[in-house]
Amino acid sequence: MTNHMNRRAFIFRLSLPVSMASSMIISLSGCGGEVKDMSEKKSETTTDCEDLSGLSESERMARDSFGYEAQAALPERSCMHCKLFIPPGKASTCGGCLLFKGAVKPEGSCIQFAPKES
């Protein structure tokens, strides 16, 4: 039980600076920018998961701060197995993420992986 709590504390301490930096970047990018709600984000369709042309520089920086990679090193830690992953719509093979904007491959991964609860 002690190891479980230490792991949880370690993950929290690791994620706190990244979350704070991302929040600051997102807050600053919101000044004068277009506001989108989550329903709009879920309805976005992209045919190319690598196309980031619709993202601002700060949105790309936020995405990079989470260490997103198009191919997970460990398949069991891929986006499709993460509870933060937004599944692709009918017209796309790309999904999304609750943490950052832009298309996400189901087989991708990032440092904020949170396994789906069974």
Phi and psi in degrees as GROMACS dihedral restraints (atoms count N, CA, C in turn):
[ dihedral_restraints ]
;  ai    aj    ak    al  type     phi  dphi    fc
    3     4     5     6     1   -64.1    20    10
    4     5     6     7     1   -41.2    20    10
    6     7     8     9     1   -60.5    20    10
    7     8     9    10     1   -38.9    20    10
    9    10    11    12     1   -62.6    20    10
   10    11    12    13     1   -43.8    20    10
   12    13    14    15     1   -68.3    20    10
   13    14    15    16     1   -38.0    20    10
   15    16    17    18     1   -65.1    20    10
   16    17    18    19     1   -40.1    20    10
   18    19    20    21     1   -63.5    20    10
   19    20    21    22     1   -43.5    20    10
   21    22    23    24     1   -62.6    20    10
   22    23    24    25     1   -44.0    20    10
   24    25    26    27     1   -64.4    20    10
   25    26    27    28     1   -40.3    20    10
   27    28    29    30     1   -62.0    20    10
   28    29    30    31     1   -47.4    20    10
   30    31    32    33     1   -62.5    20    10
   31    32    33    34     1   -41.8    20    10
   33    34    35    36     1   -61.3    20    10
   34    35    36    37     1   -46.7    20    10
   36    37    38    39     1   -65.3    20    10
   37    38    39    40     1   -34.0    20    10
   39    40    41    42     1   -70.5    20    10
   40    41    42    43     1   -39.7    20    10
   42    43    44    45     1   -82.1    20    10
   43    44    45    46     1   -21.4    20    10
   45    46    47    48     1   -60.1    20    10
   46    47    48    49     1   -50.9    20    10
   48    49    50    51     1   -63.2    20    10
   49    50    51    52     1   -38.0    20    10
   51    52    53    54     1   -64.9    20    10
   52    53    54    55     1   -44.3    20    10
   54    55    56    57     1   -63.5    20    10
   55    56    57    58     1   -41.0    20    10
   57    58    59    60     1   -65.3    20    10
   58    59    60    61     1   -43.9    20    10
   60    61    62    63     1   -64.4    20    10
   61    62    63    64     1   -42.2    20    10
   63    64    65    66     1   -64.7    20    10
   64    65    66    67     1   -41.2    20    10
   66    67    68    69     1   -61.8    20    10
   67    68    69    70     1   -40.6    20    10
   69    70    71    72     1   -65.8    20    10
   70    71    72    73     1   -43.6    20    10
   72    73    74    75     1   -63.0    20    10
   73    74    75    76     1   -44.9    20    10
   75    76    77    78     1   -65.3    20    10
   76    77    78    79     1   -40.5    20    10
   78    79    80    81     1   -62.0    20    10
   79    80    81    82     1   -44.8    20    10
   81    82    83    84     1   -68.8    20    10
   82    83    84    85     1   -33.6    20    10
   84    85    86    87     1   -72.8    20    10
   85    86    87    88     1   -18.1    20    10
   87    88    89    90     1   -75.5    20    10
   88    89    90    91     1   -13.1    20    10
   90    91    92    93     1   -70.0    20    10
   91    92    93    94     1   105.6    20    10
   93    94    95    96     1    82.8    20    10
   94    95    96    97     1     0.8    20    10
   96    97    98    99     1   -90.9    20    10
   97    98    99   100     1   173.8    20    10
   99   100   101   102     1   -80.1    20    10
  100   101   102   103     1   134.7    20    10
  102   103   104   105     1   -95.4    20    10
  103   104   105   106     1   130.2    20    10
  105   106   107   108     1  -121.2    20    10
  106   107   108   109     1   140.1    20    10
  108   109   110   111     1   -95.1    20    10
  109   110   111   112     1   171.4    20    10
  111   112   113   114     1   -63.0    20    10
  112   113   114   115     1   -30.6    20    10
  114   115   116   117     1   -66.0    20    10
  115   116   117   118     1   -35.0    20    10
  117   118   119   120     1   -68.4    20    10
  118   119   120   121     1   -40.2    20    10
  120   121   122   123     1   -63.4    20    10
  121   122   123   124     1   -39.9    20    10
  123   124   125   126     1   -70.3    20    10
  124   125   126   127     1   -24.8    20    10
  126   127   128   129     1   -91.5    20    10
  127   128   129   130     1    -3.6    20    10
  129   130   131   132     1   -63.9    20    10
  130   131   132   133     1   137.1    20    10
  132   133   134   135     1  -123.5    20    10
  133   134   135   136     1   133.5    20    10
  135   136   137   138     1  -134.5    20    10
  136   137   138   139     1   133.9    20    10
  138   139   140   141     1   -86.6    20    10
  139   140   141   142     1   -27.3    20    10
  141   142   143   144     1  -113.6    20    10
  142   143   144   145     1   112.6    20    10
  144   145   146   147     1   -67.1    20    10
  145   146   147   148     1   -14.6    20    10
  147   148   149   150     1   -92.7    20    10
  148   149   150   151     1    -9.6    20    10
  150   151   152   153     1   -75.9    20    10
  151   152   153   154     1   111.6    20    10
  153   154   155   156     1  -112.1    20    10
  154   155   156   157     1    15.5    20    10
  156   157   158   159     1   -62.8    20    10
  157   158   159   160     1   -25.1    20    10
  159   160   161   162     1   -84.9    20    10
  160   161   162   163     1    -0.9    20    10
  162   163   164   165     1   -97.5    20    10
  163   164   165   166     1   143.3    20    10
  165   166   167   168     1   -75.8    20    10
  166   167   168   169     1   169.8    20    10
  168   169   170   171     1   -61.3    20    10
  169   170   171   172     1   -41.1    20    10
  171   172   173   174     1   -69.0    20    10
  172   173   174   175     1   -33.1    20    10
  174   175   176   177     1   -68.4    20    10
  175   176   177   178     1   -36.3    20    10
  177   178   179   180     1   -67.6    20    10
  178   179   180   181     1   -39.0    20    10
  180   181   182   183     1   -64.4    20    10
  181   182   183   184     1   -41.7    20    10
  183   184   185   186     1   -62.0    20    10
  184   185   186   187     1   -43.5    20    10
  186   187   188   189     1   -60.4    20    10
  187   188   189   190     1   -45.1    20    10
  189   190   191   192     1   -65.2    20    10
  190   191   192   193     1   -34.1    20    10
  192   193   194   195     1   -64.9    20    10
  193   194   195   196     1   -21.8    20    10
  195   196   197   198     1   -89.3    20    10
  196   197   198   199     1    -0.2    20    10
  198   199   200   201     1    66.1    20    10
  199   200   201   202     1    33.5    20    10
  201   202   203   204     1   -61.6    20    10
  202   203   204   205     1   133.1    20    10
  204   205   206   207     1  -127.4    20    10
  205   206   207   208     1   142.3    20    10
  207   208   209   210     1   -69.5    20    10
  208   209   210   211     1   -20.2    20    10
  210   211   212   213     1  -132.5    20    10
  211   212   213   214     1   120.3    20    10
  213   214   215   216     1   -69.6    20    10
  214   215   216   217     1   137.7    20    10
  216   217   218   219     1   -67.3    20    10
  217   218   219   220     1   -35.2    20    10
  219   220   221   222     1  -116.4    20    10
  220   221   222   223     1   110.8    20    10
  222   223   224   225     1   -54.7    20    10
  223   224   225   226     1   -31.5    20    10
  225   226   227   228     1   -72.3    20    10
  226   227   228   229     1   -10.9    20    10
  228   229   230   231     1  -110.7    20    10
  229   230   231   232     1    27.8    20    10
  231   232   233   234     1   -82.1    20    10
  232   233   234   235     1   163.3    20    10
  234   235   236   237     1   -55.5    20    10
  235   236   237   238     1   -38.0    20    10
  237   238   239   240     1   -62.6    20    10
  238   239   240   241     1   -17.1    20    10
  240   241   242   243     1  -103.1    20    10
  241   242   243   244     1     8.0    20    10
  243   244   245   246     1  -102.1    20    10
  244   245   246   247     1   140.1    20    10
  246   247   248   249     1   -75.2    20    10
  247   248   249   250     1    -9.5    20    10
  249   250   251   252     1   -90.1    20    10
  250   251   252   253     1    -7.1    20    10
  252   253   254   255     1   -76.1    20    10
  253   254   255   256     1   134.7    20    10
  255   256   257   258     1  -101.3    20    10
  256   257   258   259     1   113.4    20    10
  258   259   260   261     1   -58.6    20    10
  259   260   261   262     1   152.5    20    10
  261   262   263   264     1   -64.3    20    10
  262   263   264   265     1   151.2    20    10
  264   265   266   267     1   -78.5    20    10
  265   266   267   268     1  -178.1    20    10
  267   268   269   270     1   -64.7    20    10
  268   269   270   271     1   -31.4    20    10
  270   271   272   273     1   -94.9    20    10
  271   272   273   274     1    10.2    20    10
  273   274   275   276     1  -144.5    20    10
  274   275   276   277     1   156.6    20    10
  276   277   278   279     1  -102.1    20    10
  277   278   279   280     1    -4.7    20    10
  279   280   281   282     1   -97.5    20    10
  280   281   282   283     1   138.5    20    10
  282   283   284   285     1  -101.8    20    10
  283   284   285   286     1  -154.7    20    10
  285   286   287   288     1  -144.0    20    10
  286   287   288   289     1  -175.6    20    10
  288   289   290   291     1  -138.8    20    10
  289   290   291   292     1   144.9    20    10
  291   292   293   294     1   -72.6    20    10
  292   293   294   295     1   -15.4    20    10
  294   295   296   297     1   -91.2    20    10
  295   296   297   298     1   -30.0    20    10
  297   298   299   300     1  -148.7    20    10
  298   299   300   301     1   162.5    20    10
  300   301   302   303     1   -87.0    20    10
  301   302   303   304     1   160.0    20    10
  303   304   305   306     1   108.3    20    10
  304   305   306   307     1   162.1    20    10
  306   307   308   309     1   -69.6    20    10
  307   308   309   310     1   145.2    20    10
  309   310   311   312     1  -131.1    20    10
  310   311   312   313     1   130.0    20    10
  312   313   314   315     1   -77.5    20    10
  313   314   315   316     1   137.5    20    10
  315   316   317   318     1   -56.9    20    10
  316   317   318   319     1   -29.4    20    10
  318   319   320   321     1   -91.4    20    10
  319   320   321   322     1     7.4    20    10
  321   322   323   324     1   -79.6    20    10
  322   323   324   325     1  -176.5    20    10
  324   325   326   327     1  -160.9    20    10
  325   326   327   328     1   165.3    20    10
  327   328   329   330     1  -149.7    20    10
  328   329   330   331     1   177.8    20    10
  330   331   332   333     1   -76.9    20    10
  331   332   333   334     1   -10.7    20    10
  333   334   335   336     1  -100.1    20    10
  334   335   336   337     1    26.5    20    10
  336   337   338   339     1   -52.0    20    10
  337   338   339   340     1   128.8    20    10
  339   340   341   342     1  -130.5    20    10
  340   341   342   343     1   107.5    20    10
  342   343   344   345     1   -61.1    20    10
  343   344   345   346     1   144.1    20    10
  345   346   347   348     1   -66.0    20    10
  346   347   348   349     1   143.0    20    10
  348   349   350   351     1   -81.7    20    10
  349   350   351   352     1   136.6    20    10
